[in-house]
Amino acid sequence: MKEHFFQCPYCCETISMLLDSSQLEQEYIEDCEVCCNPIQIKAKFENLEIVIFKANSLEQ
């Protein structure tokens, strides 16, 4: 598991999320721990490192 810090696309607070580096490509929805809005998460790993990470609002 890797902890990744990023800004919420709604409230702009810095939040963290644990990502499973054994899953090479991931896409799911997670609620912001500050404002509770749903965030669409996309992540891609290569050699156990994050190479792509996107956190978007569902309004986009």
VMD Tcl script that builds the backbone (N, CA, C; Angstrom):
set m [mol new atoms 180]
animate dup $m
set s [atomselect $m all]
$s set {name element resname resid chain x y z} {
  {N N MET 1 A 0.842 -1.179 0.000}
  {CA C MET 1 A 0.000 0.000 0.000}
  {C C MET 1 A 0.891 1.248 0.000}
  {N N LYS 2 A 0.438 2.236 -0.744}
  {CA C LYS 2 A 1.166 3.507 -0.822}
  {C C LYS 2 A 0.227 4.630 -0.417}
  {N N GLU 3 A 0.690 5.509 0.456}
  {CA C GLU 3 A -0.101 6.676 0.809}
  {C C GLU 3 A 0.187 7.774 -0.212}
  {N N HIS 4 A -0.879 8.374 -0.726}
  {CA C HIS 4 A -0.739 9.423 -1.737}
  {C C HIS 4 A -1.524 10.646 -1.276}
  {N N PHE 5 A -0.880 11.822 -1.310}
  {CA C PHE 5 A -1.514 13.068 -0.914}
  {C C PHE 5 A -1.908 13.849 -2.159}
  {N N PHE 6 A -3.100 14.471 -2.111}
  {CA C PHE 6 A -3.576 15.256 -3.247}
  {C C PHE 6 A -4.624 16.243 -2.757}
  {N N GLN 7 A -5.009 17.175 -3.631}
  {CA C GLN 7 A -6.026 18.157 -3.282}
  {C C GLN 7 A -7.389 17.705 -3.767}
  {N N CYS 8 A -8.378 17.874 -2.905}
  {CA C CYS 8 A -9.759 17.572 -3.269}
  {C C CYS 8 A -10.192 18.554 -4.363}
  {N N PRO 9 A -10.808 18.067 -5.446}
  {CA C PRO 9 A -11.250 18.958 -6.522}
  {C C PRO 9 A -12.426 19.854 -6.130}
  {N N TYR 10 A -13.036 19.590 -4.992}
  {CA C TYR 10 A -14.173 20.396 -4.526}
  {C C TYR 10 A -13.727 21.455 -3.520}
  {N N CYS 11 A -13.124 21.018 -2.414}
  {CA C CYS 11 A -12.802 21.937 -1.320}
  {C C CYS 11 A -11.333 22.370 -1.300}
  {N N CYS 12 A -10.507 21.769 -2.137}
  {CA C CYS 12 A -9.071 22.093 -2.272}
  {C C CYS 12 A -8.235 21.753 -1.044}
  {N N GLU 13 A -8.806 21.031 -0.090}
  {CA C GLU 13 A -8.029 20.579 1.063}
  {C C GLU 13 A -7.100 19.450 0.636}
  {N N THR 14 A -5.939 19.382 1.247}
  {CA C THR 14 A -5.024 18.274 0.991}
  {C C THR 14 A -5.493 17.078 1.807}
  {N N ILE 15 A -5.715 15.978 1.119}
  {CA C ILE 15 A -6.141 14.746 1.773}
  {C C ILE 15 A -5.214 13.619 1.333}
  {N N SER 16 A -5.288 12.511 2.017}
  {CA C SER 16 A -4.454 11.366 1.649}
  {C C SER 16 A -5.321 10.149 1.416}
  {N N MET 17 A -4.770 9.227 0.671}
  {CA C MET 17 A -5.479 7.998 0.334}
  {C C MET 17 A -4.449 6.871 0.247}
  {N N LEU 18 A -4.828 5.700 0.718}
  {CA C LEU 18 A -3.967 4.533 0.562}
  {C C LEU 18 A -4.312 3.844 -0.752}
  {N N LEU 19 A -3.304 3.626 -1.581}
  {CA C LEU 19 A -3.491 2.979 -2.877}
  {C C LEU 19 A -2.776 1.636 -2.878}
  {N N ASP 20 A -3.403 0.646 -3.463}
  {CA C ASP 20 A -2.850 -0.701 -3.542}
  {C C ASP 20 A -1.962 -0.805 -4.785}
  {N N SER 21 A -0.652 -0.800 -4.578}
  {CA C SER 21 A 0.288 -0.821 -5.707}
  {C C SER 21 A 0.325 -2.168 -6.423}
  {N N SER 22 A -0.338 -3.193 -5.889}
  {CA C SER 22 A -0.383 -4.487 -6.579}
  {C C SER 22 A -1.396 -4.463 -7.727}
  {N N GLN 23 A -2.312 -3.483 -7.715}
  {CA C GLN 23 A -3.277 -3.299 -8.802}
  {C C GLN 23 A -2.691 -2.255 -9.751}
  {N N LEU 24 A -2.251 -2.660 -10.944}
  {CA C LEU 24 A -1.532 -1.751 -11.832}
  {C C LEU 24 A -2.370 -0.579 -12.319}
  {N N GLU 25 A -3.658 -0.807 -12.576}
  {CA C GLU 25 A -4.551 0.280 -12.968}
  {C C GLU 25 A -5.783 0.242 -12.094}
  {N N GLN 26 A -6.173 1.410 -11.595}
  {CA C GLN 26 A -7.308 1.499 -10.687}
  {C C GLN 26 A -8.203 2.664 -11.094}
  {N N GLU 27 A -9.492 2.479 -10.939}
  {CA C GLU 27 A -10.456 3.551 -11.152}
  {C C GLU 27 A -11.635 3.301 -10.222}
  {N N TYR 28 A -11.940 4.278 -9.385}
  {CA C TYR 28 A -13.042 4.123 -8.455}
  {C C TYR 28 A -13.458 5.484 -7.918}
  {N N ILE 29 A -14.509 5.514 -7.120}
  {CA C ILE 29 A -15.020 6.745 -6.519}
  {C C ILE 29 A -14.841 6.652 -5.015}
  {N N GLU 30 A -14.287 7.708 -4.452}
  {CA C GLU 30 A -14.026 7.777 -3.016}
  {C C GLU 30 A -14.515 9.141 -2.529}
  {N N ASP 31 A -15.165 9.185 -1.373}
  {CA C ASP 31 A -15.622 10.456 -0.826}
  {C C ASP 31 A -14.475 11.197 -0.146}
  {N N CYS 32 A -14.459 12.531 -0.314}
  {CA C CYS 32 A -13.472 13.370 0.365}
  {C C CYS 32 A -13.685 13.251 1.870}
  {N N GLU 33 A -12.601 13.104 2.610}
  {CA C GLU 33 A -12.715 12.973 4.067}
  {C C GLU 33 A -13.002 14.315 4.745}
  {N N VAL 34 A -12.919 15.416 4.005}
  {CA C VAL 34 A -13.195 16.739 4.567}
  {C C VAL 34 A -14.607 17.207 4.204}
  {N N CYS 35 A -14.927 17.259 2.900}
  {CA C CYS 35 A -16.223 17.810 2.468}
  {C C CYS 35 A -17.246 16.739 2.072}
  {N N CYS 36 A -16.826 15.491 2.025}
  {CA C CYS 36 A -17.691 14.331 1.746}
  {C C CYS 36 A -18.218 14.251 0.307}
  {N N ASN 37 A -17.707 15.077 -0.601}
  {CA C ASN 37 A -18.112 14.983 -2.004}
  {C C ASN 37 A -17.404 13.808 -2.683}
  {N N PRO 38 A -18.048 13.202 -3.683}
  {CA C PRO 38 A -17.447 12.050 -4.374}
  {C C PRO 38 A -16.348 12.474 -5.352}
  {N N ILE 39 A -15.217 11.798 -5.271}
  {CA C ILE 39 A -14.062 12.080 -6.129}
  {C C ILE 39 A -13.799 10.854 -7.000}
  {N N GLN 40 A -13.670 11.074 -8.293}
  {CA C GLN 40 A -13.311 9.984 -9.206}
  {C C GLN 40 A -11.788 9.863 -9.211}
  {N N ILE 41 A -11.305 8.702 -8.796}
  {CA C ILE 41 A -9.876 8.435 -8.681}
  {C C ILE 41 A -9.440 7.523 -9.828}
  {N N LYS 42 A -8.350 7.916 -10.490}
  {CA C LYS 42 A -7.709 7.056 -11.489}
  {C C LYS 42 A -6.230 7.016 -11.149}
  {N N ALA 43 A -5.687 5.810 -11.061}
  {CA C ALA 43 A -4.276 5.650 -10.725}
  {C C ALA 43 A -3.670 4.539 -11.570}
  {N N LYS 44 A -2.402 4.734 -11.905}
  {CA C LYS 44 A -1.660 3.712 -12.656}
  {C C LYS 44 A -0.288 3.572 -12.017}
  {N N PHE 45 A 0.131 2.322 -11.832}
  {CA C PHE 45 A 1.429 2.015 -11.233}
  {C C PHE 45 A 2.334 1.312 -12.236}
  {N N GLU 46 A 3.616 1.595 -12.141}
  {CA C GLU 46 A 4.661 0.848 -12.854}
  {C C GLU 46 A 5.796 0.632 -11.867}
  {N N ASN 47 A 6.259 -0.579 -11.749}
  {CA C ASN 47 A 7.330 -0.925 -10.804}
  {C C ASN 47 A 7.023 -0.446 -9.390}
  {N N LEU 48 A 5.776 -0.630 -8.989}
  {CA C LEU 48 A 5.273 -0.280 -7.657}
  {C C LEU 48 A 5.267 1.223 -7.367}
  {N N GLU 49 A 5.458 2.066 -8.380}
  {CA C GLU 49 A 5.428 3.512 -8.207}
  {C C GLU 49 A 4.256 4.105 -8.991}
  {N N ILE 50 A 3.657 5.156 -8.455}
  {CA C ILE 50 A 2.559 5.835 -9.139}
  {C C ILE 50 A 3.114 6.619 -10.327}
  {N N VAL 51 A 2.595 6.342 -11.519}
  {CA C VAL 51 A 3.015 7.083 -12.710}
  {C C VAL 51 A 1.904 8.007 -13.208}
  {N N ILE 52 A 0.663 7.693 -12.879}
  {CA C ILE 52 A -0.477 8.547 -13.219}
  {C C ILE 52 A -1.419 8.551 -12.028}
  {N N PHE 53 A -1.848 9.759 -11.637}
  {CA C PHE 53 A -2.861 9.877 -10.592}
  {C C PHE 53 A -3.755 11.060 -10.956}
  {N N LYS 54 A -5.056 10.821 -11.020}
  {CA C LYS 54 A -6.027 11.868 -11.313}
  {C C LYS 54 A -7.135 11.793 -10.276}
  {N N ALA 55 A -7.523 12.950 -9.760}
  {CA C ALA 55 A -8.633 13.059 -8.827}
  {C C ALA 55 A -9.568 14.136 -9.374}
  {N N ASN 56 A -10.697 13.722 -9.886}
  {CA C ASN 56 A -11.630 14.653 -10.522}
  {C C ASN 56 A -12.982 14.655 -9.831}
  {N N SER 57 A -13.645 15.800 -9.916}
  {CA C SER 57 A -15.024 15.871 -9.429}
  {C C SER 57 A -15.906 15.116 -10.407}
  {N N LEU 58 A -17.054 14.671 -9.970}
  {CA C LEU 58 A -17.967 13.959 -10.854}
  {C C LEU 58 A -18.723 14.917 -11.760}
  {N N GLU 59 A -18.604 16.210 -11.530}
  {CA C GLU 59 A -19.281 17.215 -12.336}
  {C C GLU 59 A -18.603 17.429 -13.685}
  {N N GLN 60 A -17.362 16.977 -13.837}
  {CA C GLN 60 A -16.610 17.198 -15.074}
  {C C GLN 60 A -17.020 16.255 -16.162}
}
mol reanalyze $m
mol bondsrecalc $m
mol representation Tube
mol addrep $m
